[in-house]
Amino acid sequence: MSKEKEGRADLTHESEPGYKTIFYVVFLIAALYLIVIMAATV
C-alpha cells in the first residue's frame, strides 16, 4: 500500500432497492404527523 492511501478507507456500498422509497414514505408520514399536532395546538 502506498503512503498516500495508508490510513484512508473508502467505505462504499450498493444501495438496496426500495429503501429510498421507504425513507420518503416514513419522512412524509412524520411530517404530516407534526403538521397535525401543531395545527391541533393552535
Summary of the structure (lengths in Angstrom):
residues: 42
radius of gyration: 20.5
end to end distance: 62.1
largest distance: 62.2
contacts: 53
relative contact order: 0.08
helix: 52%
strand: 0%
